[in-house]
Amino acid sequence: MTELIFLVVLLAGGMAVVAVANSLVRVIIGAEVAIMAGIWGAAFSGDLSLVAVAAVVGVAETVLMVAALYRLAKEGYV
Amino acid sequence: MLWAVSVVALLLILAIIRTRDNILAAVSLTFLGVAVAGAVWVLHPEFSAAFILITLVYVVAALTLVIVAAAGLSEENRTVEMRPVALAALGALPLVLMPGAGQRAAAASVDPLIVPLAAVLLLFSFVVATRLSHD
């Protein structure tokens, strides 16, 4: 039960960080917290392969979001 | 033991929400990553490789965010208009309380097929990121 509560804390916390964000950096941080919920869910299933996939996808989405943020900042939208 | 980690994670999320500084929020994200890695280690002690994996991922992610945030993003208190979408996503939360499969024995080895797939995914995202940030 504690595992599910931890998952809910991570998911709701990530969504709350996105919901109260006042800059795009905060949106990315909230998405990272939600990705952490994904990593926790993969670990909860008890398969290290799923944890590895979730961690790699976390790296990929971080790279893409930060690159998009950098592009937006260069064009003056942030 | 997992209760303590949950409380620490909740406090870190509240710190991210409360603080006005993007860099402090990114540092709190790093500690949250370490807390989640510790929770994985508490749940499955045979997943000690996952601790290193998750910690590295979030140290690198937060460092990147710190560098980008410190590279001159101006804080203008302009609201990002994503609140309805973010709040609508909360509607899916009761789904995690549905009954699922019980705890199985942990499989503490990585499928070798994941390695080339992960390499291709990372290469793809790095290429897209390079094309995106260099015009």
Backbone of each chain as ProteinMPNN parsed JSONL, in Angstrom:
{"seq_chain_A": "MTELIFLVVLLAGGMAVVAVANSLVRVIIGAEVAIMAGIWGAAFSGDLSLVAVAAVVGVAETVLMVAALYRLAKEGYV", "coords_chain_A": {"N_chain_A": [[0.832, -1.213, 0.0], [1.953, 1.209, 0.758], [3.689, 1.548, -1.341], [1.976, 2.174, -3.461], [0.944, 4.557, -2.509], [3.223, 6.119, -2.556], [3.635, 6.203, -5.298], [1.36, 7.654, -6.063], [1.928, 10.038, -4.741], [4.178, 10.911, -6.174], [3.14, 11.176, -8.804], [0.966, 12.993, -8.463], [2.372, 15.078, -7.335], [4.14, 15.819, -9.409], [2.286, 16.655, -11.346], [1.168, 18.761, -9.937], [3.339, 20.487, -9.717], [3.625, 21.164, -12.408], [1.168, 22.414, -12.736], [1.265, 24.736, -11.187], [3.257, 26.117, -12.383], [5.373, 28.845, -13.273], [7.227, 29.268, -15.178], [8.915, 27.871, -18.068], [10.937, 26.19, -17.301], [10.058, 25.188, -14.882], [7.937, 23.632, -15.779], [9.306, 21.605, -17.074], [10.63, 20.518, -14.886], [8.464, 19.524, -13.412], [7.586, 17.576, -15.22], [9.765, 15.874, -15.074], [9.487, 14.928, -12.474], [7.15, 13.468, -12.785], [8.068, 11.55, -14.596], [9.758, 10.258, -12.879], [7.873, 8.963, -11.326], [7.131, 7.081, -13.203], [9.507, 5.574, -13.35], [9.526, 4.571, -10.777], [7.203, 3.032, -10.808], [7.989, 1.082, -12.659], [10.039, -0.132, -11.223], [8.534, -1.132, -9.176], [7.202, -3.189, -10.381], [9.102, -5.126, -10.406], [11.065, -5.796, -12.299], [14.138, -5.501, -13.695], [14.747, -4.789, -16.279], [12.648, -3.181, -17.133], [13.069, -0.978, -15.499], [15.488, -0.086, -16.525], [14.716, 0.654, -19.124], [12.903, 2.717, -18.51], [14.623, 4.559, -17.303], [16.343, 5.204, -19.436], [14.545, 6.313, -21.248], [13.832, 8.49, -19.725], [16.232, 9.99, -19.808], [16.278, 10.556, -22.585], [13.933, 12.085, -22.966], [14.506, 14.231, -21.356], [16.701, 15.372, -22.676], [15.476, 16.119, -25.1], [13.482, 17.923, -24.228], [14.993, 19.919, -22.969], [16.503, 20.816, -25.115], [14.486, 21.871, -26.733], [13.622, 23.902, -25.042], [15.899, 25.476, -24.973], [16.031, 26.309, -27.598], [13.653, 27.81, -27.744], [14.306, 29.77, -25.886], [16.361, 31.027, -27.204], [15.022, 32.201, -29.279], [13.525, 33.971, -27.943], [11.14, 33.399, -26.647], [10.759, 32.568, -24.057]], "CA_chain_A": [[0.0, 0.0, 0.0], [2.853, 2.362, 0.784], [4.25, 1.735, -2.678], [0.99, 2.885, -4.276], [0.855, 5.939, -2.025], [4.412, 6.818, -3.066], [3.377, 6.468, -6.722], [0.392, 8.756, -6.151], [2.618, 11.27, -4.337], [5.031, 11.377, -7.267], [2.318, 11.62, -9.936], [0.234, 14.214, -8.124], [3.347, 16.147, -7.147], [4.583, 16.293, -10.721], [1.213, 17.426, -11.974], [0.993, 20.013, -9.199], [4.434, 21.384, -10.101], [3.28, 21.706, -13.728], [-0.014, 23.265, -12.667], [1.574, 26.03, -10.601], [4.496, 26.607, -12.987], [5.364, 30.167, -13.891], [8.201, 29.337, -16.264], [8.997, 26.577, -18.74], [11.837, 25.321, -16.54], [9.23, 24.487, -13.907], [7.165, 22.591, -16.471], [10.217, 20.478, -17.294], [10.881, 19.873, -13.59], [7.274, 18.725, -13.109], [7.593, 16.382, -16.063], [10.779, 14.965, -14.534], [8.916, 14.264, -11.292], [6.208, 12.457, -13.282], [8.885, 10.457, -15.144], [10.224, 9.495, -11.725], [6.781, 8.05, -10.991], [7.24, 5.962, -14.141], [10.624, 4.72, -12.937], [9.114, 3.88, -9.561], [6.26, 1.995, -11.206], [8.745, -0.013, -13.279], [10.731, -0.861, -10.164], [7.496, -1.804, -8.4], [6.848, -4.429, -11.062], [10.093, -6.127, -10.098], [11.838, -6.217, -13.464], [15.195, -4.503, -13.874], [14.727, -4.317, -17.665], [11.717, -2.05, -17.218], [13.723, 0.169, -14.86], [16.482, 0.422, -17.457], [14.012, 1.343, -20.208], [12.355, 3.97, -17.992], [15.708, 5.519, -17.087], [16.823, 5.669, -20.738], [13.532, 7.22, -21.788], [13.969, 9.731, -18.965], [17.341, 10.758, -20.383], [15.922, 11.031, -23.919], [12.958, 13.179, -22.922], [15.169, 15.414, -20.799], [17.49, 15.989, -23.737], [14.601, 16.772, -26.074], [12.798, 19.093, -23.646], [15.945, 21.0, -22.727], [16.85, 21.391, -26.413], [13.37, 22.725, -27.156], [13.633, 25.095, -24.185], [17.029, 26.303, -25.405], [15.623, 26.934, -28.861], [12.671, 28.835, -27.439], [14.966, 30.884, -25.203], [17.143, 31.765, -28.194], [14.116, 32.994, -30.095], [12.919, 34.981, -27.092], [9.767, 33.078, -26.25], [10.669, 32.111, -22.666]], "C_chain_A": [[0.861, 1.254, 0.0], [3.448, 2.635, -0.591], [3.281, 2.52, -3.566], [0.862, 4.338, -3.834], [2.049, 6.744, -2.528], [4.239, 7.154, -4.546], [2.413, 7.637, -6.887], [1.043, 10.074, -5.772], [3.459, 11.809, -5.489], [4.204, 11.916, -8.428], [1.619, 12.94, -9.625], [1.191, 15.374, -7.901], [3.85, 16.701, -8.462], [3.529, 17.135, -11.402], [1.0, 18.747, -11.255], [2.099, 21.0, -9.548], [4.146, 21.987, -11.472], [2.14, 22.717, -13.601], [0.288, 24.63, -12.077], [2.813, 26.657, -11.243], [4.325, 28.03, -13.485], [6.521, 30.344, -14.856], [8.329, 27.943, -16.863], [9.962, 25.634, -18.047], [11.049, 24.529, -15.498], [8.39, 23.401, -14.557], [8.033, 21.365, -16.692], [10.476, 19.753, -15.979], [9.681, 19.014, -13.179], [7.204, 17.467, -13.944], [8.631, 15.385, -15.582], [10.246, 14.219, -13.308], [7.935, 13.175, -11.735], [6.942, 11.28, -13.905], [9.443, 9.592, -14.019], [9.143, 8.546, -11.228], [6.796, 6.847, -11.932], [8.352, 5.01, -13.773], [10.236, 3.917, -11.694], [8.122, 2.764, -9.887], [6.957, 0.813, -11.852], [9.477, -0.818, -12.225], [9.743, -1.66, -9.32], [7.101, -3.126, -9.043], [7.909, -5.497, -10.877], [10.902, -6.628, -11.264], [12.876, -5.142, -13.75], [15.229, -3.979, -15.307], [13.8, -3.121, -17.82], [12.329, -0.803, -16.586], [14.742, 0.785, -15.812], [15.821, 1.196, -18.59], [13.482, 2.691, -19.721], [13.454, 5.003, -17.788], [16.223, 6.071, -18.401], [15.825, 6.629, -21.366], [13.552, 8.547, -21.033], [15.091, 10.601, -19.488], [16.929, 11.369, -21.713], [14.942, 12.199, -23.84], [13.562, 14.419, -22.288], [15.961, 16.143, -21.873], [16.595, 16.754, -24.709], [13.941, 18.015, -25.49], [13.76, 20.235, -23.411], [16.373, 21.636, -24.042], [15.737, 22.301, -26.915], [13.325, 24.001, -26.335], [14.737, 26.055, -24.612], [16.691, 27.042, -26.702], [14.62, 28.063, -28.622], [13.323, 30.033, -26.767], [15.774, 31.709, -26.193], [16.244, 32.656, -29.047], [13.306, 33.968, -29.254], [11.515, 34.681, -26.642], [9.648, 32.742, -24.77], [10.614, 33.32, -21.749]], "O_chain_A": [[0.544, 2.238, -0.669], [3.684, 3.783, -0.966], [3.687, 3.404, -4.32], [0.694, 5.238, -4.658], [1.908, 7.914, -2.885], [4.631, 8.228, -5.003], [2.614, 8.504, -7.738], [0.768, 11.108, -6.381], [3.461, 13.011, -5.755], [4.511, 12.974, -8.977], [1.67, 13.884, -10.414], [0.876, 16.518, -8.232], [3.974, 17.915, -8.621], [3.824, 18.19, -11.964], [0.683, 19.752, -11.892], [1.852, 22.2, -9.664], [4.386, 23.174, -11.69], [2.141, 23.749, -14.272], [-0.374, 25.604, -12.435], [3.362, 27.621, -10.71], [3.287, 28.389, -14.041], [6.777, 31.46, -15.31], [7.912, 26.956, -16.257], [9.839, 24.416, -18.177], [11.329, 23.355, -15.256], [8.155, 22.357, -13.95], [7.581, 20.233, -16.527], [10.537, 18.524, -15.946], [9.854, 17.911, -12.66], [6.812, 16.41, -13.45], [8.413, 14.177, -15.668], [10.518, 13.033, -13.126], [7.888, 12.097, -11.143], [6.507, 10.136, -13.769], [9.587, 8.378, -14.159], [9.447, 7.448, -10.761], [6.509, 5.725, -11.514], [8.193, 3.792, -13.861], [10.573, 2.739, -11.573], [8.191, 1.678, -9.31], [6.571, -0.334, -11.628], [9.538, -2.045, -12.309], [10.073, -2.732, -8.812], [6.715, -4.07, -8.354], [7.652, -6.667, -11.161], [11.385, -7.76, -11.242], [12.523, -3.994, -14.02], [15.682, -2.86, -15.545], [14.109, -2.169, -18.536], [12.13, 0.306, -17.083], [14.86, 2.007, -15.907], [16.295, 2.264, -18.978], [13.592, 3.693, -20.427], [13.254, 6.187, -18.062], [16.515, 7.263, -18.5], [16.212, 7.641, -21.95], [13.319, 9.603, -21.62], [14.933, 11.816, -19.604], [17.184, 12.547, -21.964], [15.093, 13.188, -24.556], [13.184, 15.538, -22.634], [15.907, 17.369, -21.977], [16.901, 17.881, -25.097], [13.845, 19.043, -26.161], [13.409, 21.395, -23.623], [16.586, 22.847, -24.104], [16.003, 23.373, -27.459], [13.023, 25.069, -26.867], [14.556, 27.273, -24.618], [17.012, 28.217, -26.878], [14.723, 29.135, -29.218], [12.953, 31.176, -27.033], [15.873, 32.928, -26.06], [16.655, 33.732, -29.482], [12.486, 34.714, -29.789], [10.766, 35.593, -26.29], [8.53, 32.639, -24.264], [10.536, 33.166, -20.53]]}, "seq_chain_B": "MLWAVSVVALLLILAIIRTRDNILAAVSLTFLGVAVAGAVWVLHPEFSAAFILITLVYVVAALTLVIVAAAGLSEENRTVEMRPVALAALGALPLVLMPGAGQRAAAASVDPLIVPLAAVLLLFSFVVATRLSHD", "coords_chain_B": {"N_chain_B": [[9.922, 1.895, 6.53], [9.758, 2.688, 3.883], [7.859, 4.573, 4.226], [9.198, 6.753, 5.324], [10.759, 7.572, 3.16], [8.724, 8.304, 1.425], [7.642, 10.512, 2.778], [9.834, 12.236, 2.734], [10.025, 12.62, -0.04], [7.608, 13.898, -0.509], [8.011, 16.273, 0.926], [10.119, 17.326, -0.572], [8.863, 17.772, -3.032], [7.025, 19.708, -2.254], [8.864, 21.678, -1.606], [9.867, 22.227, -4.153], [7.581, 23.339, -5.278], [7.169, 25.56, -3.649], [9.463, 27.199, -3.758], [10.985, 30.078, -5.269], [13.035, 30.072, -6.968], [14.519, 28.89, -9.866], [16.856, 27.408, -9.974], [17.257, 26.4, -7.415], [15.013, 24.769, -7.381], [15.744, 22.886, -9.318], [17.893, 21.692, -8.043], [16.561, 20.563, -5.871], [15.142, 18.708, -7.312], [17.177, 16.942, -8.001], [17.753, 15.832, -5.463], [15.325, 14.618, -5.043], [15.392, 12.655, -7.012], [17.454, 11.07, -5.967], [16.141, 10.225, -3.672], [14.062, 8.673, -4.758], [15.592, 6.695, -5.971], [16.682, 5.565, -3.675], [14.333, 4.559, -2.581], [13.708, 2.585, -4.441], [15.81, 0.91, -3.92], [15.221, 0.17, -1.307], [12.874, -1.241, -1.719], [13.563, -3.383, -3.487], [16.296, -4.934, -2.731], [18.085, -6.27, -4.352], [18.347, -4.781, -6.581], [20.623, -3.134, -6.934], [21.988, -2.07, -9.05], [20.116, -0.452, -10.232], [19.942, 1.69, -8.526], [22.308, 3.165, -8.974], [21.861, 3.765, -11.641], [19.456, 5.361, -11.676], [20.188, 7.472, -10.022], [22.33, 8.597, -11.458], [20.977, 9.388, -13.787], [19.306, 11.438, -12.803], [21.052, 13.24, -11.613], [22.453, 14.122, -13.872], [20.312, 15.17, -15.377], [19.38, 17.256, -13.728], [21.639, 18.834, -13.579], [21.864, 19.675, -16.235], [19.519, 21.18, -16.377], [20.105, 23.16, -14.495], [22.242, 24.436, -15.748], [20.993, 25.416, -18.055], [19.032, 27.053, -16.886], [20.608, 28.856, -15.566], [21.775, 30.102, -17.655], [20.71, 32.473, -18.425], [17.883, 32.745, -18.533], [15.121, 34.753, -18.311], [13.082, 35.609, -15.611], [9.812, 36.283, -15.756], [7.41, 36.093, -14.564], [5.396, 35.224, -16.17], [2.557, 33.441, -16.824], [2.426, 30.03, -17.555], [0.321, 28.56, -19.811], [-0.885, 25.907, -19.109], [-2.436, 24.842, -17.235], [-5.151, 23.708, -17.139], [-4.784, 21.295, -18.57], [-2.86, 19.987, -17.017], [-4.227, 19.711, -14.618], [-6.355, 18.139, -15.43], [-5.057, 15.768, -15.893], [-4.764, 14.798, -13.381], [-7.104, 13.501, -12.902], [-6.818, 10.874, -13.575], [-5.674, 9.647, -11.474], [-7.054, 8.001, -9.462], [-7.015, 5.524, -10.699], [-4.738, 4.124, -10.027], [-5.346, 2.891, -7.716], [-6.698, 0.661, -8.28], [-7.088, -2.912, -8.066], [-4.225, -4.9, -8.606], [-1.71, -7.091, -10.006], [-0.07, -9.288, -7.736], [2.931, -9.071, -5.681], [5.768, -10.162, -7.352], [8.555, -12.436, -7.825], [11.669, -10.756, -8.093], [13.225, -9.826, -11.136], [16.389, -9.596, -11.636], [18.038, -8.909, -13.827], [19.178, -7.51, -16.89], [17.577, -7.451, -20.007], [19.397, -8.251, -22.864], [18.641, -7.255, -25.316], [17.722, -4.733, -24.905], [19.833, -2.982, -24.872], [20.966, -2.216, -27.539], [18.598, -1.016, -28.52], [18.151, 1.06, -26.702], [20.452, 2.526, -27.178], [19.999, 3.366, -29.814], [17.725, 4.944, -29.431], [18.734, 6.98, -27.761], [20.692, 8.061, -29.438], [19.088, 9.011, -31.513], [17.581, 10.95, -30.111], [19.598, 12.698, -29.347], [20.514, 13.559, -31.838], [18.215, 14.866, -32.805], [18.033, 16.847, -30.857], [20.38, 18.274, -31.336], [19.96, 19.234, -33.951], [17.8, 20.812, -33.358], [18.701, 22.8, -31.63], [20.689, 24.103, -32.99], [19.8, 25.578, -35.119]], "CA_chain_B": [[11.101, 2.496, 5.888], [9.288, 3.369, 2.68], [7.107, 5.757, 4.669], [10.13, 7.87, 5.495], [11.128, 8.06, 1.836], [7.562, 9.007, 0.876], [7.527, 11.826, 3.423], [10.921, 13.066, 2.202], [9.67, 12.995, -1.411], [6.533, 14.897, -0.43], [8.609, 17.549, 1.343], [10.916, 17.88, -1.68], [7.938, 18.303, -4.035], [6.52, 20.978, -1.716], [9.935, 22.66, -1.731], [9.906, 22.65, -5.557], [6.439, 24.214, -5.55], [7.215, 26.793, -2.883], [10.6, 28.064, -3.999], [10.842, 30.97, -6.412], [14.271, 30.039, -7.742], [14.559, 27.7, -10.713], [18.044, 26.606, -9.708], [16.958, 25.633, -6.196], [14.054, 23.726, -7.749], [16.464, 21.82, -10.012], [18.68, 20.962, -7.037], [15.598, 19.726, -5.153], [14.823, 17.579, -8.202], [18.257, 15.957, -7.845], [17.573, 15.09, -4.222], [14.156, 13.76, -5.214], [15.864, 11.482, -7.741], [18.185, 10.203, -5.037], [15.156, 9.614, -2.773], [13.381, 7.6, -5.482], [16.555, 5.597, -6.111], [16.734, 4.895, -2.382], [13.096, 3.797, -2.41], [13.861, 1.361, -5.241], [16.753, 0.038, -3.208], [14.518, -0.377, -0.142], [11.867, -2.209, -2.162], [14.252, -4.555, -4.026], [17.732, -4.73, -2.46], [18.928, -6.846, -5.402], [18.406, -3.835, -7.691], [21.592, -2.087, -6.613], [22.353, -1.397, -10.295], [19.121, 0.578, -10.526], [20.252, 2.882, -7.719], [23.317, 3.944, -9.706], [21.232, 4.214, -12.894], [18.509, 6.458, -11.457], [20.919, 8.615, -9.473], [23.07, 9.235, -12.55], [20.024, 10.059, -14.669], [18.771, 12.688, -12.275], [22.133, 14.22, -11.449], [22.711, 14.718, -15.186], [19.158, 15.978, -15.775], [19.302, 18.493, -12.957], [22.765, 19.695, -13.969], [21.492, 20.324, -17.486], [18.528, 22.216, -16.096], [20.774, 24.272, -13.817], [23.025, 25.194, -16.724], [20.081, 26.175, -18.918], [18.373, 28.106, -16.111], [21.578, 29.881, -15.226], [22.302, 30.704, -18.871], [20.096, 33.735, -18.743], [16.445, 32.8, -18.73], [14.59, 35.804, -17.447], [11.837, 35.234, -14.94], [8.924, 37.422, -15.925], [6.13, 35.753, -13.946], [4.355, 34.991, -17.159], [1.993, 32.136, -16.514], [2.365, 29.067, -18.64], [-1.098, 28.197, -19.868], [-1.076, 24.471, -19.22], [-3.045, 24.372, -15.997], [-6.271, 22.766, -17.294], [-4.29, 19.982, -18.987], [-2.196, 19.351, -15.878], [-5.212, 19.312, -13.609], [-7.153, 17.042, -15.96], [-4.294, 14.536, -15.753], [-4.959, 14.28, -12.022], [-8.299, 12.682, -12.876], [-6.474, 9.467, -13.768], [-4.975, 9.122, -10.295], [-7.689, 6.869, -8.761], [-6.781, 4.262, -11.389], [-3.659, 3.339, -9.42], [-5.857, 2.173, -6.562], [-7.341, -0.572, -8.71], [-6.288, -4.079, -7.693], [-3.341, -5.376, -9.664], [-1.04, -8.35, -9.705], [0.7, -9.258, -6.5], [4.382, -8.943, -5.793], [6.413, -11.36, -7.862], [10.003, -12.45, -7.595], [12.291, -9.743, -8.919], [14.136, -10.275, -12.185], [17.464, -8.612, -11.48], [18.991, -8.895, -14.934], [18.67, -6.698, -17.989], [17.496, -8.102, -21.301], [20.431, -7.651, -23.724], [18.034, -6.575, -26.475], [17.447, -3.334, -24.555], [21.018, -2.125, -25.036], [20.967, -1.511, -28.838], [17.413, -0.159, -28.665], [18.386, 2.274, -25.912], [21.477, 3.307, -27.867], [19.367, 4.012, -30.963], [16.835, 6.0, -28.928], [19.539, 8.105, -27.285], [21.318, 8.696, -30.61], [18.027, 9.754, -32.191], [17.211, 12.163, -29.373], [20.713, 13.655, -29.403], [20.523, 14.17, -33.177], [17.113, 15.824, -32.868], [18.364, 17.986, -30.003], [21.398, 19.086, -32.001], [19.315, 19.941, -35.054], [16.849, 21.781, -32.819], [19.331, 23.938, -30.95], [21.656, 24.787, -33.856], [19.083, 26.018, -36.324]], "C_chain_B": [[10.687, 3.278, 4.64], [8.463, 4.6, 3.033], [8.025, 6.966, 4.775], [10.51, 8.461, 4.14], [9.963, 8.815, 1.203], [7.422, 10.398, 1.466], [8.609, 12.765, 2.896], [10.583, 13.533, 0.79], [8.576, 14.053, -1.413], [7.096, 16.263, -0.041], [9.415, 18.172, 0.206], [10.012, 18.461, -2.759], [7.354, 19.632, -3.564], [7.586, 22.06, -1.809], [10.038, 23.163, -3.165], [8.774, 23.63, -5.841], [6.615, 25.566, -4.869], [8.319, 27.745, -3.328], [10.402, 28.884, -5.262], [12.0, 30.823, -7.386], [14.314, 28.754, -8.563], [15.745, 26.813, -10.381], [17.852, 25.787, -8.429], [15.974, 24.512, -6.49], [14.759, 22.576, -8.458], [17.31, 21.012, -9.042], [17.764, 20.065, -6.203], [15.197, 18.521, -5.988], [15.901, 16.513, -8.114], [18.069, 15.138, -6.576], [16.342, 14.188, -4.299], [14.519, 12.505, -5.998], [16.615, 10.525, -6.853], [17.211, 9.51, -4.086], [14.42, 8.478, -3.47], [14.31, 6.414, -5.674], [16.691, 4.834, -4.796], [15.488, 4.069, -2.12], [13.138, 2.511, -3.222], [14.765, 0.375, -4.525], [16.102, -0.577, -1.978], [13.553, -1.468, -0.573], [12.516, -3.502, -2.639], [15.742, -4.388, -3.781], [18.626, -5.336, -3.535], [19.033, -5.926, -6.62], [19.461, -2.767, -7.428], [22.086, -1.396, -7.878], [21.381, -0.268, -10.596], [19.381, 1.84, -9.727], [21.237, 3.781, -8.462], [22.689, 4.562, -10.948], [20.367, 5.45, -12.651], [19.23, 7.684, -10.92], [21.677, 9.355, -10.574], [22.128, 10.006, -13.458], [19.619, 11.404, -14.094], [19.84, 13.698, -11.923], [22.398, 14.918, -12.786], [21.556, 15.63, -15.601], [19.129, 17.299, -15.037], [20.474, 19.411, -13.278], [22.459, 20.419, -15.27], [20.503, 21.448, -17.249], [19.16, 23.417, -15.413], [21.537, 25.12, -14.813], [22.103, 26.037, -17.598], [19.429, 27.325, -18.152], [19.342, 29.227, -15.774], [22.061, 30.623, -16.459], [21.469, 31.9, -19.308], [18.64, 33.675, -19.129], [15.882, 33.85, -17.787], [13.253, 35.367, -16.879], [10.896, 36.427, -15.006], [7.557, 37.178, -15.325], [5.015, 35.61, -14.963], [3.831, 33.576, -16.97], [2.022, 31.251, -17.752], [0.958, 28.483, -18.664], [-1.272, 26.71, -20.086], [-1.853, 23.952, -18.018], [-4.234, 23.434, -16.2], [-5.807, 21.381, -17.689], [-3.67, 19.255, -17.809], [-3.201, 18.901, -14.842], [-6.098, 18.179, -14.108], [-6.416, 15.723, -15.826], [-4.457, 13.944, -14.359], [-6.181, 13.379, -11.932], [-8.017, 11.209, -13.044], [-5.89, 8.843, -12.519], [-5.704, 7.976, -9.588], [-7.471, 5.535, -9.435], [-5.696, 3.444, -10.707], [-4.14, 2.602, -8.188], [-6.602, 0.907, -6.954], [-6.475, -1.766, -8.337], [-5.454, -4.568, -8.869], [-2.736, -6.709, -9.275], [-0.241, -8.209, -8.423], [2.189, -9.156, -6.774], [4.972, -10.258, -6.294], [7.879, -11.35, -7.47], [10.658, -11.476, -8.567], [13.237, -10.384, -9.921], [15.278, -9.272, -12.269], [18.503, -8.728, -12.583], [18.348, -8.154, -16.092], [18.676, -7.531, -19.258], [18.515, -7.466, -22.252], [19.863, -6.924, -24.933], [17.815, -5.102, -26.192], [18.622, -2.438, -24.928], [21.077, -1.462, -26.413], [19.763, -0.6, -29.022], [17.599, 1.156, -27.907], [19.424, 3.154, -26.594], [20.883, 4.051, -29.054], [18.474, 5.159, -30.509], [17.641, 7.218, -28.48], [20.193, 8.834, -28.448], [20.311, 9.561, -31.344], [17.722, 11.049, -31.447], [18.353, 13.171, -29.37], [20.777, 14.334, -30.766], [19.421, 15.211, -33.295], [17.43, 17.058, -32.038], [19.4, 18.881, -30.653], [20.802, 19.884, -33.144], [18.417, 21.051, -34.542], [17.564, 23.009, -32.276], [20.372, 24.637, -31.799], [21.023, 25.185, -35.183], [19.098, 24.936, -37.391]], "O_chain_B": [[11.188, 4.37, 4.374], [8.374, 5.547, 2.251], [7.665, 8.068, 4.363], [10.578, 9.68, 3.979], [10.161, 9.829, 0.533], [7.121, 11.354, 0.751], [8.348, 13.941, 2.642], [10.816, 14.691, 0.445], [8.606, 14.989, -2.213], [6.707, 17.286, -0.607], [9.406, 19.39, 0.03], [10.322, 19.5, -3.341], [7.201, 20.566, -4.351], [7.272, 23.223, -2.061], [10.262, 24.351, -3.398], [8.961, 24.621, -6.547], [6.257, 26.599, -5.434], [8.142, 28.962, -3.285], [9.741, 28.448, -6.205], [11.968, 31.369, -8.489], [14.164, 27.66, -8.021], [15.652, 25.59, -10.493], [18.239, 24.619, -8.37], [16.079, 23.426, -5.919], [14.419, 21.414, -8.234], [17.439, 19.796, -9.186], [18.135, 18.942, -5.864], [14.942, 17.443, -5.452], [15.6, 15.32, -8.147], [18.202, 13.914, -6.59], [16.316, 13.118, -3.691], [14.024, 11.418, -5.699], [16.449, 9.309, -6.958], [17.414, 8.35, -3.727], [14.173, 7.436, -2.864], [13.887, 5.263, -5.559], [16.802, 3.608, -4.793], [15.564, 3.003, -1.51], [12.668, 1.469, -2.767], [14.521, -0.832, -4.522], [16.394, -1.723, -1.635], [13.416, -2.489, 0.099], [12.089, -4.591, -2.255], [16.405, -3.734, -4.586], [19.797, -4.971, -3.637], [19.728, -6.25, -7.583], [19.206, -1.59, -7.682], [22.556, -0.26, -7.812], [21.772, 0.758, -11.151], [19.078, 2.941, -10.187], [21.036, 4.991, -8.57], [22.941, 5.722, -11.275], [20.521, 6.464, -13.332], [18.924, 8.81, -11.313], [21.669, 10.585, -10.622], [22.422, 11.132, -13.859], [19.59, 12.404, -14.812], [19.573, 14.9, -11.929], [22.548, 16.139, -12.84], [21.779, 16.727, -16.113], [18.884, 18.346, -15.636], [20.326, 20.633, -13.254], [22.743, 21.608, -15.414], [20.617, 22.527, -17.831], [18.805, 24.559, -15.704], [21.504, 26.349, -14.757], [22.376, 27.209, -17.857], [19.283, 28.428, -18.679], [18.961, 30.395, -15.704], [22.694, 31.671, -16.334], [21.531, 32.294, -20.473], [18.188, 34.461, -19.961], [16.152, 33.82, -16.586], [12.406, 34.824, -17.587], [11.149, 37.46, -14.386], [6.635, 37.964, -15.545], [3.844, 35.843, -14.662], [4.608, 32.621, -16.959], [1.681, 31.683, -18.853], [0.47, 27.974, -17.656], [-1.755, 26.29, -21.137], [-1.92, 22.742, -17.805], [-4.326, 22.433, -15.489], [-6.356, 20.387, -17.213], [-3.909, 18.064, -17.608], [-3.052, 17.832, -14.25], [-6.547, 17.349, -13.318], [-7.04, 14.675, -15.665], [-4.308, 12.737, -14.17], [-6.296, 12.58, -11.002], [-8.854, 10.372, -12.707], [-5.632, 7.639, -12.492], [-5.04, 7.041, -9.142], [-7.712, 4.496, -8.82], [-5.706, 2.216, -10.784], [-3.413, 1.762, -7.657], [-7.081, 0.166, -6.095], [-5.25, -1.648, -8.294], [-5.94, -4.635, -9.998], [-3.188, -7.369, -8.339], [0.208, -7.115, -8.079], [2.642, -9.155, -7.919], [4.712, -11.324, -5.737], [8.379, -10.397, -6.871], [10.253, -11.379, -9.725], [13.948, -11.341, -9.613], [15.147, -8.223, -12.9], [19.704, -8.657, -12.322], [17.128, -8.169, -16.256], [19.646, -8.229, -19.555], [18.496, -6.248, -22.43], [20.532, -6.068, -25.513], [17.728, -4.298, -27.12], [18.432, -1.269, -25.263], [21.227, -0.241, -26.475], [19.884, 0.473, -29.614], [17.25, 2.226, -28.405], [19.302, 4.379, -26.595], [21.205, 5.216, -29.288], [18.464, 6.224, -31.127], [17.274, 8.354, -28.782], [20.253, 10.063, -28.463], [20.611, 10.684, -31.749], [17.614, 12.113, -32.056], [18.107, 14.377, -29.388], [21.057, 15.53, -30.858], [19.644, 16.304, -33.816], [17.138, 18.181, -32.45], [19.323, 20.105, -30.544], [21.095, 21.07, -33.299], [18.273, 22.094, -35.18], [17.089, 24.132, -32.444], [20.9, 25.669, -31.385], [21.661, 25.124, -36.234], [18.544, 25.128, -38.473]]}, "name": "protein", "num_of_chains": 2, "seq": "MTELIFLVVLLAGGMAVVAVANSLVRVIIGAEVAIMAGIWGAAFSGDLSLVAVAAVVGVAETVLMVAALYRLAKEGYVMLWAVSVVALLLILAIIRTRDNILAAVSLTFLGVAVAGAVWVLHPEFSAAFILITLVYVVAALTLVIVAAAGLSEENRTVEMRPVALAALGALPLVLMPGAGQRAAAASVDPLIVPLAAVLLLFSFVVATRLSHD"}
